[in-house]
């Protein structure tokens, strides 16, 4: 099953098709709505459902990364998962995509906890549309990986059956983070002017994430893509999140699959290797792909098929396993 990115071009994720033609071609339905969170921000949400006769075998909540959105390249992966039998949903974080900006500033996340609340609220509401016995998973990219782990570490509400961590932000690479001594004084900039784009990084995110040139152009072609220096308070929070996660690796018990580029200079592969070693999960899989970059969908077609083939196989196997367990247990609702 080929990933839909093979049909895109450097201007549109839908290639030569209209959005409605694209969804019909892939036999999925699509819908969207705005929700309003407790802070009064309107957040964009959307979902993709496999069309009959394909059976829904599980749900997947997609968590995009910093500077990302649910309607561009991440959408292609959502459609790919839906084609595999998963009812798939996604939300644009505050300051990203079609969602409102906090205090009017794009890409501004001075505190990750409200973002976790937004994800939990929407993902839980989406899962209530399906029988509680249906297996549920999370698929995450970059910062989304940190968000997915933090959600599951909260240990509240209905548990997930597993998470996929694609290029997860468990640690920002020294090859990309602000150079010393600025990193050590970031707290001061964040306190004085939290929204100031003062933080330099060693290159821009798309330029160091997408190896294939036309896919890099496609990433930048999104009308909602924002390329700029991280804001001081946001950069400080991203570094804090990494430290928090690294202190809690032993608490991770959920089944997970890590897929990570060996040449990722945005999110350090060594940090997900440490997560794999220290996590208490009894079902954990680590796949580091040599020579691949941060955005695995931005690689050559054969590498994309390898990575996302591994992802779909992992999800399907766990969905079947969870369904079998439910059948043996009598199909009762999980606590």
N, C-alpha and C positions, 0 to 999 in steps of 0.2 A: 504494500500500500504506500504509494509515493506521497511525500509531504507536499502540501499545496504550494509551498514556496517555489517549486519547480515550474509552476504556471505563471508566476509573477513576472513583472519586468521592472526596470529601474524607476518607473513612475507610479505604478499601481500594484498593490498586493493582489488585486483581482485580475491582473493581466489585461486581456482585451475584453473581458466580460464586465457587465454591470454587477453590482452587488447581488441583486436578486437572481441573475443568471448564474452567478458563482455559487450561491447556496444551493440552487436547484441542481447544478452540475454535480455537487458533492453530496446530494441527498440529505441535506440537513435543513432544519428550519432555524430561523433567527428572529429574535425579538430583543427589545431594549426598553428601559425606563429610567427615569431619574428618581432617586430617593433623596430625602432630606434627613441629614443626621442631627444629632442632639446639639450640634454647634451652629445649626442653621445653614450648613453648606449643602448645596445640591450636588449629588454625586451620580455619575453616569454608570449604569450597570447594563449588562447584556448577557445573552445566553444562546446556546446552539444545541439543538436536540436532534438526534438521528431520526430520520423519517422511516416509517414502516416500509418494508417488512423487517428492517433491522431492529433488533430488540435492544432496549436500554439495559445494560448490564451493570451500571454504576454511575455515580456522579463524580465530577471533577471540578474543584474550585481553582481557578487560575489566578495567580498572584504575580503581577508584573513588577519590574524593577524600577530603579531610580531613572528618571527621564523617559521611561517607557509609557505605554498606554495599552489598552485592551483592543484597540480598533485597527492596529496596523500589523506588524509582523507577528505579534503575540496572537492576534486573531487567527492567523493561518495555523498555528499550532492548536488553538482551540477547535478549529474545524477538523483538523487531523484527528484529535482525540474523539470528537463527536462521531466521525466516520467509523471509528473503532468500536462504537457502541456506548460511549459515555455522554450523558447529559452534562454539558459543560457551561460554566458561568464565569463571569469576570467582572471586576469593578475597577474604575479609574480612581487611583488614590487622589487625595486633595492636591491641587496644584498640577495635576497631570491630565492629559487627554481632554475630555469634555467636562471634567468635574470642576467645581468652583475652586478658586484660589484662596488660601488662607490670608486674610487681610489684603487681598488683591495681588499677592506675590506668587508667581509660578515656581514650581519645584521647591516649595517651602515646607519642610517638615521639621520643625524645631523639637517636636516630641512625637515619638513613634506610637505611643499608647492610644491616642485617638484614632490613628490609622488601623491599629489592631481591632479596636471596637467596631469601626466601620466594616471591616472584612468579616468579622464574626457575625455581626447582625445580618448582613446581606447573605453570606454563605449559608447560615442557619435557615434563613427564610426560604432560600432556594431549595434546600434539602427537604423541607416540609412538603414540597410539591410531589414527592415520591415516597413510596413505602419506606418506613424506617428500617426495614430489613435489607434495603438496597445498599451495597457497599459504597462508601464515599472516600474520596481521595483529594489531595491537593497537589497541584503542579505549580512550581514556582521558578522564577528566574532572578538571579542576582540579589538585589535588596529583597525581592519577594521571597527568597529562600530564608532570609533572616526573619521576615514577618511570619512565614509559615511555621518555622521552628518556635518562635515566641508564642504564637497562638496555641500550639500544641503543648507547650510548657505550662500554659495557664491551667490546664487540666480541668476545664469547666465545660459543661454542656455535653452534647453527644460527641464521642470520640471519632476520629477518622481512622480508616483502615490502612492508611499509608500516605507518604508524601514523596514527591519527586523533587529533588533539589538540583536544578540546572544552573551551573555557574554560581552557586550560592555565595552570598556575601557573609562568610564567617570570619573574614579578615580581609582588609584592603591591602593590596600588594604595595610593598615599599617602592615598586617601580612606578606607581601611579599617585600615591597619597601626597599631601603637601610636604614639601621638603623641610628638613630641620633648618632653622629653629621655629619656623612658622607653626608647625603642628603643636609645639609646646605652648605657644601663645594664642592658640585658636580660641581658648575660653575667653580671653580678654576681648577679642574682636566680636565674638558672639554676644558678650554682655553689653558692649558699647553700641554696635550697629548690627543686630542679628540678621538683617536681611541683605547686608552688603555682600556683593559678589567679590569678595576680597581674596578668596582662597584659590591660589593657582594649583593646577595639577599638571602632571607630566603628560600632556596631550589631552585631546577631547575624547569623550567616551565612545562615540561611533567610530572615530578614526582608529581606535585601538581595540575595538571589539569585533568588527566585521572584516574578515580576511578577503572575501571575494568583493572586488571593486563595485560591481553593479548592485550588489546587495547593500553595500555601504551607501550608495546613492539612493537606493530605495528607502533605507532607514531615514535618511535626511529629507526625503521627498514628502514625508508626512506633513500635512499642513499644521499639525499640532505638536510637532517635534521641536523641542527647545534645546539649543546647544549653548551652553555658557558655563562660567565658573560656578561651582556650588556656593550657596549662601553660607555665611559664617556659622549661624546656628544650626543649619542643616548638616554641614560638614562635621561639626562637633558631635551632633547626635548620631551620625553614621559611625563615627569612631567609637562612641560610647556603646552602641548596639553590639558592635563586634566584641568589645571587652566583656559585655554582659553575657553574650552567648558563649564565649570561650570559657567563662567561669561556670557554665551550666551544662557542658557537653555530657557529663555523666548522668544527668537527669533525663536525657533524651531516650525515650523508651519506644516510641512509635516506629513501625517498620518504615524504612526509607531506602530510596535509590539515589545515589549521588552520580551525576554525570558532569564532567568538568574538563575543560580544555587544558592540556598539559602546558601550553604556552600562554595561558591567561595572565595578562599583566594588569587586570583590573581587580579581580578577586583572587587572592592567593590560593593556589591548589594545595599548598601545605596545610592550610587551615581546615579544609574539608577532609584531608587525610587524618588530621588530628581528631576531628569530629568522629570519623569512622572508627578510629582506635578506641576512643574513650566512651562512646555512646553505649548505654545499657541495652539498646535494642537487640532482641534476639534475631530479628530478620533485618539485616542491613547489607547493602550492596554498594560497592565503590567501583566506578569506572572512570579512570583518567585516560583521555584520548590524546596520545602524543601529537605534538605539533599543532593542535587545534587551539583557537583563540577563545575569547570570552563568550561571544554570541555564537553558539553552536549551529543555529539556523543560518548563520552567515558564512558557512563553509561550503566547499564544493559539494555537488549533488550526492556523490557516493558517500561522503562523510555524514551529510545530513540524514541519509537513509539509514546508515549504520546507527547513529545516535538515537534517532527517534523511533527506529525499529526496536532498539533495546528498551526504550521508554514504554512503548505500547505493549510489548511482550510482558514487561514487569507488571504493568497495571492490569492486564488481562489475567495473568496468573494469580495475582492477589484478589482480584474480583471473583474469580472462580473459587478460590480457596475460601473466601469469606462467605460466598453463597452456599458452598458445601457445608460450612460450619452452621449457618443458619438453618439449613435443611435438617441437619442432625439434631440441632437444639430445638427444633419445632417451629422455627420461623418467628420466635418471640422478639420483641423489641430489645435492643441493647441498652444497658444502663449508661 
